[in-house]
Amino acid sequence: MDNIVSHCFQKNDKFANSLKEAFEHFVNQRANKPAELIAKFVDSKLRAGNKESTEEELERLLDKIMVLFRFIHGKDVFEAFYKKDLAKRLLVGKSASVDAEKSMLSKLKQECGGGFTSKLEGMFKDMELSKDINIAFKQHMGNLRYPQLSSIDLTVNILTMGYWPTYPVLEVNLPMEMVQYQTIFNKFYLGKHSGRKLQWQPTLGHCVLKATFTQGKKELMVSLFQALVLLLFNDSDELSLEELRAATNIEDGELRRTLQSLACGKARVLQKNPRGRDVEDSDKFQFNKDFANKLFRIKINQIQMKETTEEQKATEERVFQDRQYQIDAAIVRIMKMRKTLSHNLLISELYNQLKFPVKPADLKKRIESLIDRDYMERDKDNPNQYNYVA
């Protein structure tokens, strides 16, 4: 299309603007969906395992994606889904290329400004700072004497809550050695950063376990939940679902998916009795000492829940809440500066300032909410005019 505009229409401004408006119209027919799908497509290309593209090809593809990105109205929807996927790539080391990640971030910043990418940049900053913290912590551990922890290596990512997606906080039962390691790290970190609070996130943890089978030793790359289950078989020959639940305190659905991955997947390091694809209440589990695999280090994939409609709605709901805060802030900012303003002029100012599509009815609701909370009031002589309440 760019070639047509350049060569056939001599870069005519009216034609270029009409073309842009037409593209914006059809791309945004489905409200938030285009933004979500573009974010998912970017994730598929930036994820490790994408062998299709060289660095140069990936860079050209990102440029093409940005052309399409410019047409979408709900850029905050894109940011919400992009942030969720970026977090997964960073935390489990699944980024195909750090250079490509930073290139995409640079393109988004150039297109939307620093405010749009500040949290995304904060995520990268957290990962870089965590590397330095881990180096210092390993030096700290070298000065202490904990023989029971000498065979365990702990790496911690310190995530700033405001930058990252919200994760559920689950309480699980950790082995004594892990609890001791956490206590030492808490004391080390909070000793250097007083006033901060650490909240451990077991759902994001992963481990490398050394396992001994009949045919030799292996290393198993597993999630923290998978590790908690497997470690119990050091002291037990057979465990039921109920016994595993009581010992780990892992939520029932998560525990069943974890056991499926260990006993029903490709790498069956546990044996389930009776056999079957689903985990039932009466099932019992044993360590599969005869497990064999030609690889020394084996990744045991988790059984992932598909991103449900509810999860997508939850992400969209967070976007909706963020938009409400932004609308409220914009209204207060305008009224604080203008002091008095008519309804139509206020709506016009809001459309100029807000960077996402919004309906007049939604703006009216936010105005009413601010009036109820005494941020502004209707003029007594002219109900179509608002006054700022200092």
C-alpha positions as CSV (number, residue, x, y, z in Angstrom):
1,M,0.0,0.0,0.0
2,D,2.9,2.4,0.8
3,N,4.2,1.8,-2.8
4,I,0.8,2.6,-4.2
5,V,0.5,5.8,-2.2
6,S,4.0,6.9,-3.2
7,H,4.0,6.0,-6.9
8,C,0.4,6.2,-8.0
9,F,-0.8,9.0,-5.8
10,Q,2.5,10.9,-5.4
11,K,2.2,10.7,-1.5
12,N,-1.0,12.8,-1.6
13,D,-1.9,13.8,2.0
14,K,-5.7,13.4,1.5
15,F,-5.4,9.9,0.1
16,A,-2.9,8.9,2.8
17,N,-5.2,10.2,5.5
18,S,-8.2,8.5,4.0
19,L,-6.2,5.2,3.8
20,K,-5.2,5.5,7.4
21,E,-8.8,6.2,8.5
22,A,-10.1,3.2,6.5
23,F,-7.5,0.9,8.0
24,E,-8.2,2.1,11.6
25,H,-11.9,1.6,10.9
26,F,-11.8,-2.1,9.9
27,V,-8.9,-3.0,12.3
28,N,-10.9,-1.8,15.3
29,Q,-14.2,-3.4,14.4
30,R,-13.8,-6.0,17.2
31,A,-12.9,-3.5,20.0
32,N,-10.1,-5.1,22.1
33,K,-9.5,-8.3,20.1
34,P,-6.9,-6.9,17.5
35,A,-4.7,-5.6,20.3
36,E,-4.8,-8.9,22.1
37,L,-4.0,-10.9,19.0
38,I,-1.1,-8.7,18.0
39,A,0.4,-9.1,21.5
40,K,0.0,-12.9,21.2
41,F,1.6,-12.9,17.8
42,V,4.6,-10.9,19.1
43,D,4.9,-13.4,21.9
44,S,5.0,-16.3,19.5
45,K,7.9,-14.6,17.6
46,L,9.9,-13.5,20.6
47,R,9.6,-16.8,22.5
48,A,12.6,-19.2,22.6
49,G,12.0,-22.1,20.2
50,N,11.1,-19.8,17.3
51,K,13.7,-21.1,14.9
52,E,12.0,-19.5,11.8
53,S,13.8,-16.2,11.8
54,T,17.3,-14.8,11.9
55,E,17.9,-11.6,14.0
56,E,17.6,-9.5,10.8
57,E,14.4,-11.2,9.7
58,L,12.9,-10.8,13.2
59,E,13.8,-7.1,13.2
60,R,12.0,-6.7,9.8
61,L,9.0,-8.6,11.2
62,L,8.8,-6.3,14.3
63,D,8.8,-3.3,12.0
64,K,5.8,-4.8,10.1
65,I,4.0,-5.5,13.3
66,M,4.5,-1.8,14.4
67,V,2.8,-0.7,11.2
68,L,-0.3,-2.7,12.2
69,F,0.1,-1.6,15.8
70,R,-0.3,2.0,14.9
71,F,-3.8,1.4,13.7
72,I,-5.2,-0.1,16.9
73,H,-7.0,2.2,19.3
74,G,-6.8,0.0,22.5
75,K,-3.1,0.2,22.9
76,D,-3.4,-0.2,26.6
77,V,-5.1,-3.6,25.9
78,F,-2.0,-4.5,23.9
79,E,0.2,-3.4,26.8
80,A,-1.7,-5.6,29.3
81,F,-1.4,-8.8,27.3
82,Y,2.1,-8.0,26.1
83,K,3.3,-7.5,29.7
84,K,1.7,-10.8,30.8
85,D,3.6,-12.7,28.1
86,L,6.8,-10.7,28.5
87,A,6.8,-11.7,32.2
88,K,6.6,-15.4,31.3
89,R,9.5,-15.1,28.8
90,L,11.8,-13.3,31.3
91,L,11.1,-15.4,34.4
92,V,11.6,-18.8,32.8
93,G,14.3,-17.7,30.4
94,K,12.2,-18.2,27.3
95,S,13.2,-15.1,25.4
96,A,14.5,-15.9,21.9
97,S,16.7,-12.8,21.9
98,V,17.4,-10.1,24.5
99,D,18.3,-7.8,21.6
100,A,15.0,-8.4,19.9
101,E,13.1,-7.8,23.2
102,K,14.8,-4.5,23.7
103,S,14.3,-3.5,20.1
104,M,10.6,-4.1,20.4
105,L,10.5,-2.1,23.6
106,S,12.4,0.7,21.8
107,K,9.9,0.7,19.0
108,L,6.9,0.9,21.4
109,K,8.6,3.7,23.3
110,Q,9.2,5.7,20.1
111,E,5.6,5.2,19.0
112,C,3.8,5.7,22.3
113,G,6.2,7.5,24.6
114,G,8.0,6.7,27.8
115,G,4.9,6.4,29.9
116,F,3.7,3.5,27.9
117,T,6.9,1.5,28.3
118,S,8.0,2.5,31.8
119,K,6.6,-0.6,33.5
120,L,8.0,-2.9,30.7
121,E,11.4,-1.2,31.1
122,G,11.1,-1.7,34.9
123,M,10.7,-5.4,34.4
124,F,14.0,-5.6,32.5
125,K,15.7,-3.4,35.1
126,D,14.5,-5.8,37.9
127,M,16.0,-8.8,36.0
128,E,19.4,-6.9,35.7
129,L,19.4,-5.9,39.4
130,S,18.5,-9.4,40.4
131,K,21.7,-10.7,38.8
132,D,23.8,-8.3,40.9
133,I,21.8,-9.3,44.1
134,N,22.4,-13.0,43.4
135,I,26.2,-12.5,43.0
136,A,26.3,-10.6,46.3
137,F,24.1,-13.3,48.0
138,K,26.4,-16.1,46.8
139,Q,29.4,-14.3,48.3
140,H,27.4,-13.8,51.5
141,M,26.6,-17.5,51.7
142,G,30.3,-18.3,51.1
143,N,31.1,-16.5,54.4
144,L,28.5,-18.5,56.3
145,R,28.6,-22.2,57.4
146,Y,25.5,-24.1,56.5
147,P,26.7,-27.6,55.5
148,Q,23.1,-28.8,55.1
149,L,22.6,-26.2,52.3
150,S,26.0,-26.7,50.6
151,S,24.4,-28.9,47.9
152,I,21.6,-26.4,47.1
153,D,22.0,-23.3,44.9
154,L,19.4,-20.6,45.2
155,T,18.7,-17.9,42.6
156,V,16.2,-15.2,43.4
157,N,14.4,-12.7,41.1
158,I,13.4,-9.5,43.0
159,L,10.3,-8.2,41.2
160,T,8.9,-4.7,41.8
161,M,5.1,-5.2,42.4
162,G,4.1,-2.2,40.4
163,Y,5.9,-3.3,37.2
164,W,4.8,-6.9,36.9
165,P,1.4,-8.6,36.4
166,T,-0.6,-9.6,39.5
167,Y,0.0,-13.2,40.6
168,P,-2.1,-15.2,43.1
169,V,-0.3,-15.6,46.5
170,L,-0.4,-19.3,47.5
171,E,0.9,-20.7,50.7
172,V,2.6,-24.1,50.2
173,N,4.6,-26.4,52.5
174,L,8.3,-26.1,51.6
175,P,11.1,-28.5,52.7
176,M,13.0,-27.4,55.7
177,E,16.1,-26.6,53.6
178,M,14.1,-24.2,51.3
179,V,12.5,-22.5,54.3
180,Q,16.0,-22.0,55.9
181,Y,17.4,-20.6,52.6
182,Q,14.4,-18.2,52.3
183,T,15.0,-17.0,55.9
184,I,18.7,-16.4,55.2
185,F,17.9,-14.5,52.0
186,N,15.2,-12.4,53.7
187,K,17.7,-11.3,56.4
188,F,20.4,-10.6,53.8
189,Y,18.2,-8.6,51.5
190,L,16.2,-6.6,54.1
191,G,19.4,-5.9,55.9
192,K,20.5,-3.9,52.8
193,H,17.1,-2.5,51.9
194,S,15.3,-1.6,55.2
195,G,11.7,-0.7,54.8
196,R,11.0,-3.0,51.9
197,K,8.8,-6.1,52.1
198,L,9.4,-9.4,50.4
199,Q,6.6,-11.7,49.3
200,W,7.6,-15.1,47.9
201,Q,5.8,-16.3,44.9
202,P,5.8,-20.2,44.7
203,T,3.8,-20.2,41.5
204,L,6.8,-18.7,39.6
205,G,9.5,-20.9,41.1
206,H,11.4,-23.6,39.2
207,C,14.1,-26.1,40.2
208,V,16.7,-28.5,38.9
209,L,16.6,-31.8,40.8
210,K,19.3,-34.5,40.8
211,A,17.6,-37.9,40.5
212,T,19.0,-41.4,40.7
213,F,17.3,-44.1,38.6
214,T,18.2,-47.7,37.9
215,Q,19.9,-46.7,34.6
216,G,21.9,-43.8,36.1
217,K,21.7,-40.3,37.3
218,K,19.6,-37.5,35.6
219,E,18.8,-33.9,36.2
220,L,15.1,-32.9,36.1
221,M,14.1,-29.4,35.2
222,V,10.8,-28.9,37.0
223,S,8.4,-26.3,38.5
224,L,8.5,-25.7,42.2
225,F,5.2,-27.6,42.6
226,Q,6.7,-30.6,40.7
227,A,9.8,-30.5,42.9
228,L,7.7,-30.4,46.1
229,V,5.9,-33.6,45.0
230,L,9.0,-35.4,43.8
231,L,11.0,-34.7,47.0
232,L,8.4,-36.4,49.1
233,F,9.3,-39.8,47.5
234,N,12.8,-39.6,49.2
235,D,11.0,-40.7,52.4
236,S,8.0,-42.6,51.0
237,D,7.5,-45.5,48.6
238,E,3.9,-44.8,47.9
239,L,1.6,-41.7,48.4
240,S,-2.0,-41.1,47.8
241,L,-3.5,-37.9,46.3
242,E,-4.8,-36.9,49.8
243,E,-1.4,-37.6,51.4
244,L,0.3,-35.5,48.7
245,R,-2.2,-32.7,49.2
246,A,-1.7,-32.6,53.0
247,A,2.1,-32.7,52.7
248,T,2.4,-30.0,50.1
249,N,-0.7,-27.8,50.7
250,I,-0.9,-27.3,46.9
251,E,-4.4,-26.3,45.7
252,D,-6.3,-29.3,44.4
253,G,-6.6,-28.4,40.7
254,E,-2.9,-27.3,40.6
255,L,-1.9,-30.6,42.4
256,R,-3.8,-32.8,39.9
257,R,-2.2,-31.0,36.9
258,T,1.2,-31.4,38.6
259,L,0.7,-35.1,39.1
260,Q,-0.6,-35.5,35.5
261,S,2.7,-33.9,34.2
262,L,4.8,-36.3,36.4
263,A,2.8,-39.6,35.9
264,C,0.9,-39.2,32.6
265,G,3.1,-37.1,30.4
266,K,6.1,-38.0,28.2
267,A,8.6,-38.1,31.0
268,R,6.9,-40.4,33.6
269,V,9.1,-40.2,36.6
270,L,6.1,-41.2,38.8
271,Q,3.9,-44.3,38.3
272,K,0.1,-43.9,38.9
273,N,-2.0,-46.8,40.1
274,P,-4.4,-47.4,38.5
275,R,-3.2,-46.1,35.1
276,G,-5.1,-43.5,33.3
277,R,-4.9,-39.9,31.9
278,D,-6.8,-38.2,34.7
279,V,-5.9,-38.1,38.4
280,E,-8.7,-39.5,40.6
281,D,-9.2,-39.2,44.3
282,S,-8.3,-42.9,44.9
283,D,-5.1,-42.9,42.9
284,K,-1.8,-43.8,44.5
285,F,1.7,-42.8,43.2
286,Q,5.1,-44.3,43.3
287,F,8.6,-43.2,42.2
288,N,9.4,-44.8,38.8
289,K,13.0,-46.0,39.5
290,D,13.1,-47.6,36.0
291,F,12.5,-44.4,34.2
292,A,14.9,-44.1,31.2
293,N,15.7,-41.3,28.8
294,K,18.7,-40.8,26.5
295,L,19.1,-37.2,27.7
296,F,20.9,-36.3,31.0
297,R,19.0,-33.1,31.7
298,I,15.2,-33.6,31.1
299,K,12.6,-30.8,31.2
300,I,9.3,-32.0,32.5
301,N,6.6,-29.8,31.0
302,Q,3.8,-28.6,33.2
303,I,0.2,-29.3,32.2
304,Q,-0.9,-25.8,31.4
305,M,-4.4,-24.5,31.7
306,K,-5.4,-23.0,28.5
307,E,-6.0,-19.3,28.7
308,T,-9.7,-19.4,29.4
309,T,-12.3,-16.8,28.6
310,E,-12.3,-15.9,32.3
311,E,-8.6,-15.2,32.3
312,Q,-9.0,-13.0,29.2
313,K,-11.9,-11.2,30.8
314,A,-9.7,-10.7,33.9
315,T,-7.0,-9.0,31.9
316,E,-9.6,-6.9,30.1
317,E,-11.1,-6.0,33.5
318,R,-7.7,-4.8,34.7
319,V,-7.5,-2.6,31.6
320,F,-11.0,-1.3,32.3
321,Q,-10.0,-0.4,35.9
322,D,-6.8,1.3,34.8
323,R,-8.8,3.3,32.2
324,Q,-11.2,4.5,35.0
325,Y,-8.3,5.8,37.0
326,Q,-6.8,7.5,34.0
327,I,-10.1,9.2,33.2
328,D,-10.5,10.3,36.8
329,A,-7.0,11.7,36.9
330,A,-7.5,13.5,33.6
331,I,-10.8,15.1,34.7
332,V,-9.2,16.3,38.0
333,R,-6.2,17.6,36.2
334,I,-8.3,19.6,33.7
335,M,-10.7,21.0,36.3
336,K,-7.8,21.9,38.6
337,M,-6.3,24.0,35.8
338,R,-9.5,25.5,34.4
339,K,-11.5,25.8,37.7
340,T,-14.8,26.2,35.8
341,L,-15.8,24.4,32.6
342,S,-18.9,23.5,30.6
343,H,-19.8,19.8,30.1
344,N,-19.1,19.9,26.4
345,L,-15.7,21.6,26.8
346,L,-14.7,19.1,29.5
347,I,-15.6,16.2,27.2
348,S,-13.7,17.8,24.3
349,E,-10.6,18.2,26.5
350,L,-10.8,14.6,27.7
351,Y,-11.0,13.3,24.1
352,N,-7.8,15.3,23.4
353,Q,-5.9,13.9,26.4
354,L,-7.0,10.3,26.6
355,K,-5.1,7.8,24.5
356,F,-7.8,5.1,24.3
357,P,-11.3,4.9,22.8
358,V,-14.0,5.9,25.3
359,K,-17.7,6.5,25.0
360,P,-19.4,9.8,26.2
361,A,-21.6,7.7,28.6
362,D,-18.4,6.3,30.3
363,L,-17.0,9.8,30.7
364,K,-20.3,11.0,32.2
365,K,-20.2,8.2,34.8
366,R,-16.7,9.2,35.9
367,I,-17.8,12.8,36.1
368,E,-20.8,11.8,38.3
369,S,-18.4,9.6,40.4
370,L,-16.1,12.6,41.0
371,I,-19.0,14.8,41.9
372,D,-20.2,12.2,44.5
373,R,-16.7,12.2,46.0
374,D,-16.6,16.0,46.2
375,Y,-13.8,16.6,43.7
376,M,-16.0,18.8,41.6
377,E,-19.6,20.2,41.7
378,R,-22.3,21.4,39.3
379,D,-22.7,25.1,39.1
380,K,-25.8,26.2,41.1
381,D,-27.0,28.6,38.4
382,N,-26.0,26.4,35.4
383,P,-26.2,22.6,35.8
384,N,-24.3,22.2,32.5
385,Q,-21.2,23.7,34.0
386,Y,-18.8,22.2,36.6
387,N,-16.7,23.9,39.2
388,Y,-13.5,22.4,40.7
389,V,-13.6,21.9,44.5
390,A,-10.2,22.6,46.0
